[in-house]
């Protein structure tokens, strides 16, 4: 059993991402490798100051919580996340 404690900031941050990023994070078939790649993409773009142009919000904390919130989906296919984030 995996217990995941995150923050409401993760799902709220998702709504500040571009449509393309929202689609990938909300995908029911997102893999852990894809999630890691997305998080690395944010880090790389943020280091260059290009994250906003790439569709990311101005909140590294929020992006970290977004990744933490999506990770159980990769592991177990939890679908509650998609219901919750579609209601925000």
PDB file of N, CA, C and O in Angstrom:
ATOM      1  N   UNK A   1       0.839  -1.169   0.000  1.00  0.00           N
ATOM      2  CA  UNK A   1       0.000   0.000   0.000  1.00  0.00           C
ATOM      3  C   UNK A   1       0.891   1.242   0.000  1.00  0.00           C
ATOM      4  O   UNK A   1       1.885   1.317   0.722  1.00  0.00           O
ATOM      5  N   UNK A   2       0.515   2.188  -0.810  1.00  0.00           N
ATOM      6  CA  UNK A   2       1.235   3.456  -0.884  1.00  0.00           C
ATOM      7  C   UNK A   2       0.337   4.546  -0.322  1.00  0.00           C
ATOM      8  O   UNK A   2      -0.816   4.691  -0.728  1.00  0.00           O
ATOM      9  N   UNK A   3       0.881   5.309   0.617  1.00  0.00           N
ATOM     10  CA  UNK A   3       0.168   6.464   1.149  1.00  0.00           C
ATOM     11  C   UNK A   3       0.880   7.695   0.630  1.00  0.00           C
ATOM     12  O   UNK A   3       2.082   7.868   0.831  1.00  0.00           O
ATOM     13  N   UNK A   4       0.130   8.539  -0.035  1.00  0.00           N
ATOM     14  CA  UNK A   4       0.708   9.731  -0.651  1.00  0.00           C
ATOM     15  C   UNK A   4       0.105  10.966   0.011  1.00  0.00           C
ATOM     16  O   UNK A   4      -1.110  11.157  -0.002  1.00  0.00           O
ATOM     17  N   UNK A   5       0.958  11.790   0.582  1.00  0.00           N
ATOM     18  CA  UNK A   5       0.495  13.039   1.184  1.00  0.00           C
ATOM     19  C   UNK A   5       1.113  14.172   0.381  1.00  0.00           C
ATOM     20  O   UNK A   5       2.333  14.319   0.313  1.00  0.00           O
ATOM     21  N   UNK A   6       0.258  14.953  -0.214  1.00  0.00           N
ATOM     22  CA  UNK A   6       0.723  16.055  -1.045  1.00  0.00           C
ATOM     23  C   UNK A   6       0.039  17.332  -0.590  1.00  0.00           C
ATOM     24  O   UNK A   6      -0.134  17.558   0.608  1.00  0.00           O
ATOM     25  N   UNK A   7      -0.339  18.144  -1.521  1.00  0.00           N
ATOM     26  CA  UNK A   7      -0.925  19.439  -1.217  1.00  0.00           C
ATOM     27  C   UNK A   7      -1.937  19.797  -2.294  1.00  0.00           C
ATOM     28  O   UNK A   7      -1.826  19.350  -3.436  1.00  0.00           O
ATOM     29  N   UNK A   8      -2.914  20.599  -1.928  1.00  0.00           N
ATOM     30  CA  UNK A   8      -3.879  21.076  -2.922  1.00  0.00           C
ATOM     31  C   UNK A   8      -3.197  21.936  -3.974  1.00  0.00           C
ATOM     32  O   UNK A   8      -3.766  22.200  -5.033  1.00  0.00           O
ATOM     33  N   UNK A   9      -1.985  22.368  -3.683  1.00  0.00           N
ATOM     34  CA  UNK A   9      -1.248  23.214  -4.617  1.00  0.00           C
ATOM     35  C   UNK A   9      -0.932  22.462  -5.910  1.00  0.00           C
ATOM     36  O   UNK A   9      -0.890  23.071  -6.979  1.00  0.00           O
ATOM     37  N   UNK A  10      -0.708  21.141  -5.829  1.00  0.00           N
ATOM     38  CA  UNK A  10      -0.412  20.352  -7.026  1.00  0.00           C
ATOM     39  C   UNK A  10      -1.510  20.423  -8.064  1.00  0.00           C
ATOM     40  O   UNK A  10      -1.249  20.823  -9.198  1.00  0.00           O
ATOM     41  N   UNK A  11      -2.736  20.046  -7.712  1.00  0.00           N
ATOM     42  CA  UNK A  11      -3.831  20.139  -8.684  1.00  0.00           C
ATOM     43  C   UNK A  11      -4.102  21.578  -9.142  1.00  0.00           C
ATOM     44  O   UNK A  11      -4.459  21.800 -10.300  1.00  0.00           O
ATOM     45  N   UNK A  12      -3.939  22.544  -8.254  1.00  0.00           N
ATOM     46  CA  UNK A  12      -4.143  23.946  -8.652  1.00  0.00           C
ATOM     47  C   UNK A  12      -3.073  24.385  -9.652  1.00  0.00           C
ATOM     48  O   UNK A  12      -3.346  25.153 -10.574  1.00  0.00           O
ATOM     49  N   UNK A  13      -1.871  23.893  -9.456  1.00  0.00           N
ATOM     50  CA  UNK A  13      -0.783  24.217 -10.375  1.00  0.00           C
ATOM     51  C   UNK A  13      -1.063  23.651 -11.754  1.00  0.00           C
ATOM     52  O   UNK A  13      -0.741  24.274 -12.766  1.00  0.00           O
ATOM     53  N   UNK A  14      -1.661  22.477 -11.794  1.00  0.00           N
ATOM     54  CA  UNK A  14      -1.989  21.859 -13.076  1.00  0.00           C
ATOM     55  C   UNK A  14      -2.822  22.800 -13.938  1.00  0.00           C
ATOM     56  O   UNK A  14      -2.620  22.878 -15.150  1.00  0.00           O
ATOM     57  N   UNK A  15      -3.747  23.505 -13.323  1.00  0.00           N
ATOM     58  CA  UNK A  15      -4.610  24.420 -14.069  1.00  0.00           C
ATOM     59  C   UNK A  15      -3.868  25.629 -14.620  1.00  0.00           C
ATOM     60  O   UNK A  15      -4.391  26.340 -15.478  1.00  0.00           O
ATOM     61  N   UNK A  16      -2.660  25.867 -14.136  1.00  0.00           N
ATOM     62  CA  UNK A  16      -1.851  26.976 -14.633  1.00  0.00           C
ATOM     63  C   UNK A  16      -0.895  26.540 -15.739  1.00  0.00           C
ATOM     64  O   UNK A  16      -0.212  27.374 -16.334  1.00  0.00           O
ATOM     65  N   UNK A  17      -0.844  25.247 -16.015  1.00  0.00           N
ATOM     66  CA  UNK A  17       0.010  24.710 -17.079  1.00  0.00           C
ATOM     67  C   UNK A  17      -0.679  24.871 -18.433  1.00  0.00           C
ATOM     68  O   UNK A  17      -1.889  25.090 -18.505  1.00  0.00           O
ATOM     69  N   UNK A  18       0.099  24.760 -19.493  1.00  0.00           N
ATOM     70  CA  UNK A  18      -0.455  24.809 -20.851  1.00  0.00           C
ATOM     71  C   UNK A  18      -1.398  23.623 -21.066  1.00  0.00           C
ATOM     72  O   UNK A  18      -1.367  22.644 -20.321  1.00  0.00           O
ATOM     73  N   UNK A  19      -2.220  23.730 -22.080  1.00  0.00           N
ATOM     74  CA  UNK A  19      -3.159  22.646 -22.406  1.00  0.00           C
ATOM     75  C   UNK A  19      -2.409  21.345 -22.694  1.00  0.00           C
ATOM     76  O   UNK A  19      -2.854  20.268 -22.297  1.00  0.00           O
ATOM     77  N   UNK A  20      -1.285  21.446 -23.376  1.00  0.00           N
ATOM     78  CA  UNK A  20      -0.494  20.246 -23.703  1.00  0.00           C
ATOM     79  C   UNK A  20       0.018  19.565 -22.440  1.00  0.00           C
ATOM     80  O   UNK A  20      -0.058  18.343 -22.318  1.00  0.00           O
ATOM     81  N   UNK A  21       0.540  20.352 -21.497  1.00  0.00           N
ATOM     82  CA  UNK A  21       1.035  19.773 -20.248  1.00  0.00           C
ATOM     83  C   UNK A  21      -0.115  19.199 -19.421  1.00  0.00           C
ATOM     84  O   UNK A  21       0.014  18.122 -18.840  1.00  0.00           O
ATOM     85  N   UNK A  22      -1.234  19.914 -19.367  1.00  0.00           N
ATOM     86  CA  UNK A  22      -2.389  19.401 -18.634  1.00  0.00           C
ATOM     87  C   UNK A  22      -2.828  18.051 -19.191  1.00  0.00           C
ATOM     88  O   UNK A  22      -3.149  17.132 -18.437  1.00  0.00           O
ATOM     89  N   UNK A  23      -2.839  17.943 -20.499  1.00  0.00           N
ATOM     90  CA  UNK A  23      -3.246  16.688 -21.133  1.00  0.00           C
ATOM     91  C   UNK A  23      -2.325  15.544 -20.721  1.00  0.00           C
ATOM     92  O   UNK A  23      -2.797  14.450 -20.413  1.00  0.00           O
ATOM     93  N   UNK A  24      -1.016  15.787 -20.712  1.00  0.00           N
ATOM     94  CA  UNK A  24      -0.073  14.726 -20.344  1.00  0.00           C
ATOM     95  C   UNK A  24      -0.186  14.350 -18.869  1.00  0.00           C
ATOM     96  O   UNK A  24      -0.187  13.169 -18.522  1.00  0.00           O
ATOM     97  N   UNK A  25      -0.281  15.366 -17.999  1.00  0.00           N
ATOM     98  CA  UNK A  25      -0.385  15.073 -16.569  1.00  0.00           C
ATOM     99  C   UNK A  25      -1.702  14.383 -16.227  1.00  0.00           C
ATOM    100  O   UNK A  25      -1.751  13.586 -15.290  1.00  0.00           O
ATOM    101  N   UNK A  26      -2.764  14.673 -16.965  1.00  0.00           N
ATOM    102  CA  UNK A  26      -4.068  14.062 -16.699  1.00  0.00           C
ATOM    103  C   UNK A  26      -4.249  12.715 -17.406  1.00  0.00           C
ATOM    104  O   UNK A  26      -5.258  12.039 -17.205  1.00  0.00           O
ATOM    105  N   UNK A  27      -3.295  12.335 -18.214  1.00  0.00           N
ATOM    106  CA  UNK A  27      -3.411  11.097 -18.968  1.00  0.00           C
ATOM    107  C   UNK A  27      -3.454   9.896 -18.024  1.00  0.00           C
ATOM    108  O   UNK A  27      -2.650   9.784 -17.099  1.00  0.00           O
ATOM    109  N   UNK A  28      -4.392   9.019 -18.272  1.00  0.00           N
ATOM    110  CA  UNK A  28      -4.502   7.815 -17.445  1.00  0.00           C
ATOM    111  C   UNK A  28      -3.398   6.807 -17.755  1.00  0.00           C
ATOM    112  O   UNK A  28      -3.216   5.847 -17.007  1.00  0.00           O
ATOM    113  N   UNK A  29      -2.666   7.008 -18.835  1.00  0.00           N
ATOM    114  CA  UNK A  29      -1.600   6.070 -19.188  1.00  0.00           C
ATOM    115  C   UNK A  29      -0.204   6.676 -19.017  1.00  0.00           C
ATOM    116  O   UNK A  29       0.765   6.176 -19.588  1.00  0.00           O
ATOM    117  N   UNK A  30      -0.105   7.744 -18.237  1.00  0.00           N
ATOM    118  CA  UNK A  30       1.210   8.348 -18.003  1.00  0.00           C
ATOM    119  C   UNK A  30       2.096   7.331 -17.273  1.00  0.00           C
ATOM    120  O   UNK A  30       1.660   6.665 -16.335  1.00  0.00           O
ATOM    121  N   UNK A  31       3.326   7.232 -17.721  1.00  0.00           N
ATOM    122  CA  UNK A  31       4.270   6.304 -17.095  1.00  0.00           C
ATOM    123  C   UNK A  31       5.181   7.074 -16.149  1.00  0.00           C
ATOM    124  O   UNK A  31       5.287   8.298 -16.220  1.00  0.00           O
ATOM    125  N   UNK A  32       5.830   6.337 -15.270  1.00  0.00           N
ATOM    126  CA  UNK A  32       6.777   6.991 -14.362  1.00  0.00           C
ATOM    127  C   UNK A  32       7.917   7.631 -15.144  1.00  0.00           C
ATOM    128  O   UNK A  32       8.375   8.717 -14.790  1.00  0.00           O
ATOM    129  N   UNK A  33       8.378   6.972 -16.199  1.00  0.00           N
ATOM    130  CA  UNK A  33       9.449   7.552 -17.024  1.00  0.00           C
ATOM    131  C   UNK A  33       8.999   8.866 -17.670  1.00  0.00           C
ATOM    132  O   UNK A  33       9.770   9.822 -17.751  1.00  0.00           O
ATOM    133  N   UNK A  34       7.754   8.901 -18.123  1.00  0.00           N
ATOM    134  CA  UNK A  34       7.256  10.135 -18.728  1.00  0.00           C
ATOM    135  C   UNK A  34       7.121  11.235 -17.676  1.00  0.00           C
ATOM    136  O   UNK A  34       7.439  12.393 -17.949  1.00  0.00           O
ATOM    137  N   UNK A  35       6.658  10.888 -16.490  1.00  0.00           N
ATOM    138  CA  UNK A  35       6.551  11.875 -15.419  1.00  0.00           C
ATOM    139  C   UNK A  35       7.921  12.426 -15.065  1.00  0.00           C
ATOM    140  O   UNK A  35       8.082  13.636 -14.904  1.00  0.00           O
ATOM    141  N   UNK A  36       8.903  11.553 -14.942  1.00  0.00           N
ATOM    142  CA  UNK A  36      10.268  11.995 -14.643  1.00  0.00           C
ATOM    143  C   UNK A  36      10.777  12.918 -15.752  1.00  0.00           C
ATOM    144  O   UNK A  36      11.413  13.935 -15.474  1.00  0.00           O
ATOM    145  N   UNK A  37      10.502  12.567 -16.992  1.00  0.00           N
ATOM    146  CA  UNK A  37      10.933  13.400 -18.119  1.00  0.00           C
ATOM    147  C   UNK A  37      10.255  14.769 -18.079  1.00  0.00           C
ATOM    148  O   UNK A  37      10.894  15.783 -18.357  1.00  0.00           O
ATOM    149  N   UNK A  38       8.980  14.806 -17.739  1.00  0.00           N
ATOM    150  CA  UNK A  38       8.272  16.089 -17.636  1.00  0.00           C
ATOM    151  C   UNK A  38       8.871  16.944 -16.523  1.00  0.00           C
ATOM    152  O   UNK A  38       9.078  18.145 -16.700  1.00  0.00           O
ATOM    153  N   UNK A  39       9.147  16.331 -15.390  1.00  0.00           N
ATOM    154  CA  UNK A  39       9.722  17.082 -14.278  1.00  0.00           C
ATOM    155  C   UNK A  39      11.121  17.592 -14.633  1.00  0.00           C
ATOM    156  O   UNK A  39      11.485  18.714 -14.279  1.00  0.00           O
ATOM    157  N   UNK A  40      11.897  16.769 -15.329  1.00  0.00           N
ATOM    158  CA  UNK A  40      13.233  17.195 -15.758  1.00  0.00           C
ATOM    159  C   UNK A  40      13.127  18.322 -16.779  1.00  0.00           C
ATOM    160  O   UNK A  40      13.937  19.249 -16.777  1.00  0.00           O
ATOM    161  N   UNK A  41      12.133  18.240 -17.643  1.00  0.00           N
ATOM    162  CA  UNK A  41      11.890  19.304 -18.622  1.00  0.00           C
ATOM    163  C   UNK A  41      11.634  20.635 -17.916  1.00  0.00           C
ATOM    164  O   UNK A  41      12.156  21.671 -18.329  1.00  0.00           O
ATOM    165  N   UNK A  42      10.835  20.607 -16.854  1.00  0.00           N
ATOM    166  CA  UNK A  42      10.598  21.837 -16.091  1.00  0.00           C
ATOM    167  C   UNK A  42      11.904  22.360 -15.509  1.00  0.00           C
ATOM    168  O   UNK A  42      12.202  23.548 -15.630  1.00  0.00           O
ATOM    169  N   UNK A  43      12.678  21.494 -14.883  1.00  0.00           N
ATOM    170  CA  UNK A  43      13.945  21.909 -14.270  1.00  0.00           C
ATOM    171  C   UNK A  43      14.862  22.538 -15.310  1.00  0.00           C
ATOM    172  O   UNK A  43      15.419  23.614 -15.091  1.00  0.00           O
ATOM    173  N   UNK A  44      15.014  21.861 -16.440  1.00  0.00           N
ATOM    174  CA  UNK A  44      15.908  22.363 -17.486  1.00  0.00           C
ATOM    175  C   UNK A  44      15.445  23.716 -18.017  1.00  0.00           C
ATOM    176  O   UNK A  44      16.252  24.627 -18.196  1.00  0.00           O
ATOM    177  N   UNK A  45      14.142  23.844 -18.269  1.00  0.00           N
ATOM    178  CA  UNK A  45      13.605  25.106 -18.785  1.00  0.00           C
ATOM    179  C   UNK A  45      13.698  26.216 -17.741  1.00  0.00           C
ATOM    180  O   UNK A  45      14.011  27.360 -18.073  1.00  0.00           O
ATOM    181  N   UNK A  46      13.427  25.880 -16.480  1.00  0.00           N
ATOM    182  CA  UNK A  46      13.488  26.879 -15.408  1.00  0.00           C
ATOM    183  C   UNK A  46      14.912  27.401 -15.226  1.00  0.00           C
ATOM    184  O   UNK A  46      15.108  28.592 -14.980  1.00  0.00           O
ATOM    185  N   UNK A  47      15.899  26.527 -15.344  1.00  0.00           N
ATOM    186  CA  UNK A  47      17.297  26.959 -15.213  1.00  0.00           C
ATOM    187  C   UNK A  47      17.667  27.980 -16.281  1.00  0.00           C
ATOM    188  O   UNK A  47      18.499  28.857 -16.051  1.00  0.00           O
ATOM    189  N   UNK A  48      17.047  27.861 -17.448  1.00  0.00           N
ATOM    190  CA  UNK A  48      17.315  28.782 -18.563  1.00  0.00           C
ATOM    191  C   UNK A  48      16.359  29.974 -18.566  1.00  0.00           C
ATOM    192  O   UNK A  48      16.495  30.881 -19.387  1.00  0.00           O
ATOM    193  N   UNK A  49      15.393  29.970 -17.646  1.00  0.00           N
ATOM    194  CA  UNK A  49      14.395  31.030 -17.618  1.00  0.00           C
ATOM    195  C   UNK A  49      13.385  30.918 -18.751  1.00  0.00           C
ATOM    196  O   UNK A  49      12.775  31.912 -19.144  1.00  0.00           O
ATOM    197  N   UNK A  50      13.209  29.711 -19.273  1.00  0.00           N
ATOM    198  CA  UNK A  50      12.331  29.487 -20.428  1.00  0.00           C
ATOM    199  C   UNK A  50      11.080  28.691 -20.076  1.00  0.00           C
ATOM    200  O   UNK A  50      10.339  28.284 -20.971  1.00  0.00           O
ATOM    201  N   UNK A  51      10.836  28.466 -18.811  1.00  0.00           N
ATOM    202  CA  UNK A  51       9.715  27.600 -18.423  1.00  0.00           C
ATOM    203  C   UNK A  51       8.353  28.198 -18.765  1.00  0.00           C
ATOM    204  O   UNK A  51       7.443  27.464 -19.149  1.00  0.00           O
ATOM    205  N   UNK A  52       8.198  29.495 -18.633  1.00  0.00           N
ATOM    206  CA  UNK A  52       6.896  30.099 -18.963  1.00  0.00           C
ATOM    207  C   UNK A  52       6.577  29.933 -20.445  1.00  0.00           C
ATOM    208  O   UNK A  52       5.437  29.634 -20.802  1.00  0.00           O
ATOM    209  N   UNK A  53       7.560  30.122 -21.302  1.00  0.00           N
ATOM    210  CA  UNK A  53       7.367  29.953 -22.743  1.00  0.00           C
ATOM    211  C   UNK A  53       7.059  28.499 -23.098  1.00  0.00           C
ATOM    212  O   UNK A  53       6.466  28.224 -24.141  1.00  0.00           O
ATOM    213  N   UNK A  54       7.462  27.577 -22.234  1.00  0.00           N
ATOM    214  CA  UNK A  54       7.227  26.155 -22.471  1.00  0.00           C
ATOM    215  C   UNK A  54       5.907  25.676 -21.861  1.00  0.00           C
ATOM    216  O   UNK A  54       5.590  24.488 -21.922  1.00  0.00           O
ATOM    217  N   UNK A  55       5.139  26.596 -21.276  1.00  0.00           N
ATOM    218  CA  UNK A  55       3.828  26.239 -20.757  1.00  0.00           C
ATOM    219  C   UNK A  55       3.752  25.957 -19.269  1.00  0.00           C
ATOM    220  O   UNK A  55       2.718  25.513 -18.769  1.00  0.00           O
ATOM    221  N   UNK A  56       4.847  26.213 -18.554  1.00  0.00           N
ATOM    222  CA  UNK A  56       4.893  25.941 -17.117  1.00  0.00           C
ATOM    223  C   UNK A  56       4.547  27.204 -16.335  1.00  0.00           C
ATOM    224  O   UNK A  56       4.787  28.313 -16.814  1.00  0.00           O
ATOM    225  N   UNK A  57       3.984  27.049 -15.132  1.00  0.00           N
ATOM    226  CA  UNK A  57       3.690  28.203 -14.285  1.00  0.00           C
ATOM    227  C   UNK A  57       4.937  28.688 -13.550  1.00  0.00           C
ATOM    228  O   UNK A  57       6.007  28.088 -13.658  1.00  0.00           O
ATOM    229  N   UNK A  58       4.786  29.766 -12.813  1.00  0.00           N
ATOM    230  CA  UNK A  58       5.894  30.382 -12.070  1.00  0.00           C
ATOM    231  C   UNK A  58       6.004  29.853 -10.641  1.00  0.00           C
ATOM    232  O   UNK A  58       6.292  30.625  -9.726  1.00  0.00           O
ATOM    233  N   UNK A  59       5.786  28.575 -10.433  1.00  0.00           N
ATOM    234  CA  UNK A  59       5.810  28.042  -9.082  1.00  0.00           C
ATOM    235  C   UNK A  59       6.521  26.694  -9.003  1.00  0.00           C
ATOM    236  O   UNK A  59       5.892  25.649  -9.171  1.00  0.00           O
ATOM    237  N   UNK A  60       7.819  26.714  -8.750  1.00  0.00           N
ATOM    238  CA  UNK A  60       8.537  25.450  -8.606  1.00  0.00           C
ATOM    239  C   UNK A  60       7.934  24.564  -7.516  1.00  0.00           C
ATOM    240  O   UNK A  60       7.864  23.345  -7.673  1.00  0.00           O
ATOM    241  N   UNK A  61       7.503  25.168  -6.423  1.00  0.00           N
ATOM    242  CA  UNK A  61       6.865  24.384  -5.358  1.00  0.00           C
ATOM    243  C   UNK A  61       5.620  23.679  -5.898  1.00  0.00           C
ATOM    244  O   UNK A  61       5.419  22.490  -5.651  1.00  0.00           O
ATOM    245  N   UNK A  62       4.798  24.404  -6.625  1.00  0.00           N
ATOM    246  CA  UNK A  62       3.581  23.831  -7.181  1.00  0.00           C
ATOM    247  C   UNK A  62       3.863  22.712  -8.167  1.00  0.00           C
ATOM    248  O   UNK A  62       3.168  21.696  -8.175  1.00  0.00           O
ATOM    249  N   UNK A  63       4.882  22.893  -9.000  1.00  0.00           N
ATOM    250  CA  UNK A  63       5.244  21.849  -9.969  1.00  0.00           C
ATOM    251  C   UNK A  63       5.749  20.612  -9.231  1.00  0.00           C
ATOM    252  O   UNK A  63       5.462  19.488  -9.642  1.00  0.00           O
ATOM    253  N   UNK A  64       6.490  20.806  -8.155  1.00  0.00           N
ATOM    254  CA  UNK A  64       6.966  19.648  -7.389  1.00  0.00           C
ATOM    255  C   UNK A  64       5.789  18.898  -6.774  1.00  0.00           C
ATOM    256  O   UNK A  64       5.789  17.667  -6.750  1.00  0.00           O
ATOM    257  N   UNK A  65       4.791  19.618  -6.279  1.00  0.00           N
ATOM    258  CA  UNK A  65       3.610  18.972  -5.706  1.00  0.00           C
ATOM    259  C   UNK A  65       2.767  18.315  -6.794  1.00  0.00           C
ATOM    260  O   UNK A  65       2.141  17.284  -6.550  1.00  0.00           O
ATOM    261  N   UNK A  66       2.742  18.891  -7.978  1.00  0.00           N
ATOM    262  CA  UNK A  66       2.047  18.270  -9.105  1.00  0.00           C
ATOM    263  C   UNK A  66       2.668  16.912  -9.417  1.00  0.00           C
ATOM    264  O   UNK A  66       1.958  15.920  -9.578  1.00  0.00           O
ATOM    265  N   UNK A  67       3.989  16.875  -9.500  1.00  0.00           N
ATOM    266  CA  UNK A  67       4.672  15.604  -9.752  1.00  0.00           C
ATOM    267  C   UNK A  67       4.411  14.582  -8.663  1.00  0.00           C
ATOM    268  O   UNK A  67       4.192  13.404  -8.947  1.00  0.00           O
ATOM    269  N   UNK A  68       4.434  15.030  -7.420  1.00  0.00           N
ATOM    270  CA  UNK A  68       4.181  14.133  -6.293  1.00  0.00           C
ATOM    271  C   UNK A  68       2.758  13.601  -6.331  1.00  0.00           C
ATOM    272  O   UNK A  68       2.523  12.439  -6.001  1.00  0.00           O
ATOM    273  N   UNK A  69       1.813  14.431  -6.727  1.00  0.00           N
ATOM    274  CA  UNK A  69       0.411  14.023  -6.771  1.00  0.00           C
ATOM    275  C   UNK A  69       0.138  13.056  -7.917  1.00  0.00           C
ATOM    276  O   UNK A  69      -0.704  12.167  -7.789  1.00  0.00           O
ATOM    277  N   UNK A  70       0.840  13.220  -9.033  1.00  0.00           N
ATOM    278  CA  UNK A  70       0.617  12.359 -10.203  1.00  0.00           C
ATOM    279  C   UNK A  70       1.332  11.011 -10.054  1.00  0.00           C
ATOM    280  O   UNK A  70       0.895  10.028 -10.651  1.00  0.00           O
ATOM    281  N   UNK A  71       2.383  10.940  -9.300  1.00  0.00           N
ATOM    282  CA  UNK A  71       3.183   9.710  -9.223  1.00  0.00           C
ATOM    283  C   UNK A  71       2.383   8.456  -8.879  1.00  0.00           C
ATOM    284  O   UNK A  71       2.616   7.425  -9.510  1.00  0.00           O
ATOM    285  N   UNK A  72       1.456   8.475  -7.920  1.00  0.00           N
ATOM    286  CA  UNK A  72       0.687   7.248  -7.654  1.00  0.00           C
ATOM    287  C   UNK A  72      -0.106   6.765  -8.869  1.00  0.00           C
ATOM    288  O   UNK A  72      -0.379   5.571  -8.993  1.00  0.00           O
ATOM    289  N   UNK A  73      -0.472   7.667  -9.750  1.00  0.00           N
ATOM    290  CA  UNK A  73      -1.176   7.270 -10.974  1.00  0.00           C
ATOM    291  C   UNK A  73      -0.267   6.361 -11.798  1.00  0.00           C
ATOM    292  O   UNK A  73      -0.723   5.370 -12.368  1.00  0.00           O
ATOM    293  N   UNK A  74       1.007   6.699 -11.857  1.00  0.00           N
ATOM    294  CA  UNK A  74       1.982   5.881 -12.594  1.00  0.00           C
ATOM    295  C   UNK A  74       2.111   4.499 -11.962  1.00  0.00           C
ATOM    296  O   UNK A  74       2.260   3.500 -12.666  1.00  0.00           O
ATOM    297  N   UNK A  75       2.056   4.448 -10.662  1.00  0.00           N
ATOM    298  CA  UNK A  75       2.283   3.196  -9.951  1.00  0.00           C
ATOM    299  C   UNK A  75       1.061   2.292  -9.927  1.00  0.00           C
ATOM    300  O   UNK A  75       1.171   1.079 -10.109  1.00  0.00           O
ATOM    301  N   UNK A  76      -0.091   2.883  -9.702  1.00  0.00           N
ATOM    302  CA  UNK A  76      -1.283   2.069  -9.469  1.00  0.00           C
ATOM    303  C   UNK A  76      -2.445   2.395 -10.392  1.00  0.00           C
ATOM    304  O   UNK A  76      -3.449   1.684 -10.397  1.00  0.00           O
ATOM    305  N   UNK A  77      -2.323   3.450 -11.163  1.00  0.00           N
ATOM    306  CA  UNK A  77      -3.431   3.834 -12.023  1.00  0.00           C
ATOM    307  C   UNK A  77      -4.588   4.449 -11.259  1.00  0.00           C
ATOM    308  O   UNK A  77      -5.743   4.277 -11.646  1.00  0.00           O
ATOM    309  N   UNK A  78      -4.297   5.161 -10.181  1.00  0.00           N
ATOM    310  CA  UNK A  78      -5.362   5.815  -9.414  1.00  0.00           C
ATOM    311  C   UNK A  78      -6.103   6.790 -10.311  1.00  0.00           C
ATOM    312  O   UNK A  78      -5.489   7.624 -10.977  1.00  0.00           O
ATOM    313  N   UNK A  79      -7.396   6.686 -10.326  1.00  0.00           N
ATOM    314  CA  UNK A  79      -8.185   7.554 -11.193  1.00  0.00           C
ATOM    315  C   UNK A  79      -8.864   8.679 -10.435  1.00  0.00           C
ATOM    316  O   UNK A  79      -9.460   9.560 -11.055  1.00  0.00           O
ATOM    317  N   UNK A  80      -8.790   8.673  -9.103  1.00  0.00           N
ATOM    318  CA  UNK A  80      -9.396   9.758  -8.324  1.00  0.00           C
ATOM    319  C   UNK A  80      -8.758  11.092  -8.669  1.00  0.00           C
ATOM    320  O   UNK A  80      -9.427  12.125  -8.625  1.00  0.00           O
ATOM    321  N   UNK A  81      -7.474  11.087  -9.013  1.00  0.00           N
ATOM    322  CA  UNK A  81      -6.768  12.333  -9.320  1.00  0.00           C
ATOM    323  C   UNK A  81      -7.408  13.040 -10.501  1.00  0.00           C
ATOM    324  O   UNK A  81      -7.539  14.263 -10.503  1.00  0.00           O
ATOM    325  N   UNK A  82      -7.802  12.276 -11.498  1.00  0.00           N
ATOM    326  CA  UNK A  82      -8.372  12.871 -12.697  1.00  0.00           C
ATOM    327  C   UNK A  82      -9.736  13.468 -12.410  1.00  0.00           C
ATOM    328  O   UNK A  82     -10.092  14.519 -12.943  1.00  0.00           O
ATOM    329  N   UNK A  83     -10.491  12.795 -11.569  1.00  0.00           N
ATOM    330  CA  UNK A  83     -11.788  13.345 -11.181  1.00  0.00           C
ATOM    331  C   UNK A  83     -11.583  14.651 -10.435  1.00  0.00           C
ATOM    332  O   UNK A  83     -12.237  15.652 -10.728  1.00  0.00           O
ATOM    333  N   UNK A  84     -10.669  14.639  -9.465  1.00  0.00           N
ATOM    334  CA  UNK A  84     -10.435  15.805  -8.641  1.00  0.00           C
ATOM    335  C   UNK A  84      -9.916  16.984  -9.455  1.00  0.00           C
ATOM    336  O   UNK A  84     -10.417  18.099  -9.314  1.00  0.00           O
ATOM    337  N   UNK A  85      -8.928  16.752 -10.298  1.00  0.00           N
ATOM    338  CA  UNK A  85      -8.344  17.862 -11.054  1.00  0.00           C
ATOM    339  C   UNK A  85      -9.295  18.410 -12.106  1.00  0.00           C
ATOM    340  O   UNK A  85      -9.180  19.577 -12.479  1.00  0.00           O
ATOM    341  N   UNK A  86     -10.212  17.619 -12.586  1.00  0.00           N
ATOM    342  CA  UNK A  86     -11.180  18.118 -13.565  1.00  0.00           C
ATOM    343  C   UNK A  86     -12.254  18.974 -12.912  1.00  0.00           C
ATOM    344  O   UNK A  86     -13.003  19.669 -13.599  1.00  0.00           O
ATOM    345  N   UNK A  87     -12.330  18.927 -11.589  1.00  0.00           N
ATOM    346  CA  UNK A  87     -13.325  19.724 -10.869  1.00  0.00           C
ATOM    347  C   UNK A  87     -12.764  21.079 -10.435  1.00  0.00           C
ATOM    348  O   UNK A  87     -13.531  21.954 -10.034  1.00  0.00           O
ATOM    349  N   UNK A  88     -11.447  21.270 -10.507  1.00  0.00           N
ATOM    350  CA  UNK A  88     -10.839  22.537 -10.079  1.00  0.00           C
ATOM    351  C   UNK A  88     -10.978  23.603 -11.142  1.00  0.00           C
ATOM    352  O   UNK A  88     -10.523  24.730 -10.949  1.00  0.00           O
TER     353      UNK A  88
END
